[in-house]
Amino acid sequence: MKKAAARIYDVVVAGGGNAGLCAAIAARRAGASVLILESAPKFYRGGNTRHTRNMRCAHDSATETLTGPYTEEEFYDDLLRVTQGNTDQELARLMIAESREILAWIAEQGVRFQPSLGGTLSLGRTNSFFLGGGRAMLNALYITAEDLGIAIEYDAQVVALEIDDACFKSATYRQSEEEISVIGKTFIAASGGFESNFEWMKDAWGEIADNFLCRGTPYNRGVVLKRLMEAGVRTIGEPTQCHAVAIDARAPKYDGGIITRLDCVVFGIVVNRNAGRFYDEGEDIWPKRYAVWGRLVAQQPGQIAYIIFDAPALDRFMPSLFPPITAPTIGGLAAELGLDPEALERTVAAFNAAVLPGKFDASILDDCRTEGLSPPKSHWAQKIETSPYYAYPVRPGITFTYLCVKVDRASRVLMQNGKPSANMFAAGEAMAGNVLGKGYAAGMGMTIGSVFGRIAGREAGALAARSRSAEAMA
Ligand SMILES: Cc1cc2nc3c(=O)[nH]c(=O)nc-3n(C[C@H](O)[C@H](O)[C@H](O)COP(=O)(O)OP(=O)(O)OC[C@H]3O[C@@H](n4cnc5c(N)ncnc54)[C@H](O)[C@@H]3O)c2cc1C
């Protein structure tokens, strides 16, 4: 049964992940009364942010936790490279410029940073790591939000939005058996993408989406995005574009998190169900290329692939939660994996025959490559010849989707006619596709959430303050 709308807030925020918290805190610091509606129960609050480790920000020199400078221009070049130019250049430039101050601002909200640990990602210069990981980062933001007097409702999924002529009026959320409405002077969508809604994923990808795994929260179902689309909000991004990596095929359907990701593609070869290679495993430095592998595996028969490597590679990468499958021979490994042994032996032999001598160095684009092989392996190509042999089965692990609402520099949602909504904003995954038309560079999800969350909160808070003073004058 629908209750009467009782509470009124300056800013209603849908979603309590990084973007929602940054928005809520910025709005509250601007003097607004703020309510966060979070779908998940308290223990699971914070969506995909729980799983994060770092964020990518521009800076001019080394700091206590970063090993060297990462200029705005270099960040922008990286973004252009990974998105192949599929980005709103104005918003991308804005995000990168604002990323320079966001680390200090985040730290002011109680979050602490640490130097990067070793590992395949080698992000010590570009990315700041949260002390204690994403969960600790999130807890710090929640403590600050509570201390500031921000109201938070858990188990509170926003199911309906009342929007009249591009102007937000109220949100209805479901809690236990009740549907409760709240009125807001402004609204901020910070409710993630639709990656955990497999029906929607199947609409976009077809039946193959049944074989995908969702790396993060089961609560990012795209309900708010759908309601905004129904209300005539302009969208940007393709429904099949997303951040997707190869994760262990044995991972759970949701929330497998970072420990199911496999960073060892560059140290071996990747074959499909027919035991054939299908892409250059050594294309680029891992942080700039790891996110292509989910999509590549999605295009393979049965949406499954196998990373094959040998004994010397075993200690070169961060191990996953699951042990690799192993056998003393390539044929034996194929049998363990259910692949045609002769086909895998042929693939490995062809690869080994094409490997040129070089000086192996995992930290740079080294000169170890293949010749005369299609597809090539452009770097880090080393013969797979030392027993025992290993394999990880991998499936597409969807991190977050890019179809989202279009925003302007104030993080304000645009309507289909191109005009900004009177009082609706978006931040984080809910608008990440403005910057990420395709591709990804590690650590950008949190930058997008923090930068646009802060902007959305600041703008919504200021708008609510203007509306309060207009009411007082009336
Ligand atoms: C395993 C993993 C590792 C990652 N590592 C990194 C990393 O190291 N660095 C990085 O930059 N990015 C990383 N990412 C991506 C990053 O998590 C996201 O880009 C970022 O957390 C998005 O923040 P957000 O606030 O937009 O979304 P989320 O953190 O997902 O928060 C969205 C919130 O909205 C809530 N919600 C959804 N629908 C509704 C509704 N209808 N009503 C109310 N609430 C709703 C959800 O419960 C959730 O709490 C990682 C993601 C995963 C899955």
The ligand as an ORCA input file, in Angstrom:
! r2SCAN-3c Opt
* xyz 0 1
  C      35.301     -6.418     -8.736
  C      35.338     -4.953     -9.083
  C      36.520     -4.251     -8.901
  C      36.583     -2.910     -9.248
  N      37.740     -2.225     -9.005
  C      37.802     -0.916     -9.295
  C      38.936     -0.150     -8.931
  O      39.869     -0.622     -8.281
  N      38.961      1.153     -9.310
  C      37.927      1.742     -9.985
  O      38.000      2.919    -10.315
  N      36.801      1.040    -10.284
  C      36.714     -0.257     -9.946
  N      35.569     -0.944    -10.212
  C      34.434     -0.199    -10.796
  C      33.780      0.595     -9.656
  O      33.330     -0.311     -8.699
  C      32.607      1.436    -10.114
  O      32.928      2.189    -11.240
  C      32.197      2.392     -8.995
  O      32.153      1.751     -7.762
  C      30.853      2.959     -9.329
  O      30.379      3.696     -8.255
  P      28.839      4.028     -8.217
  O      28.601      4.735     -6.937
  O      28.418      4.664     -9.480
  O      28.126      2.587     -8.218
  P      28.056      1.514     -7.036
  O      29.221      1.590     -6.153
  O      27.748      0.204     -7.660
  O      26.814      2.009     -6.202
  C      25.515      1.989     -6.749
  C      24.576      1.816     -5.583
  O      23.237      2.026     -6.032
  C      22.401      1.119     -5.350
  N      21.195      0.981     -6.182
  C      21.052      0.411     -7.386
  N      19.780      0.526     -7.820
  C      19.117      1.210     -6.859
  C      17.754      1.635     -6.714
  N      16.819      1.384     -7.648
  N      17.412      2.293     -5.587
  C      18.335      2.558     -4.606
  N      19.622      2.154     -4.695
  C      20.003      1.498     -5.817
  C      23.214     -0.149     -5.224
  O      22.783     -0.943     -4.148
  C      24.617      0.418     -4.983
  O      24.919      0.542     -3.620
  C      35.454     -2.267     -9.816
  C      34.252     -2.965     -9.949
  C      34.192     -4.298     -9.574
  C      32.882     -5.036     -9.724
*
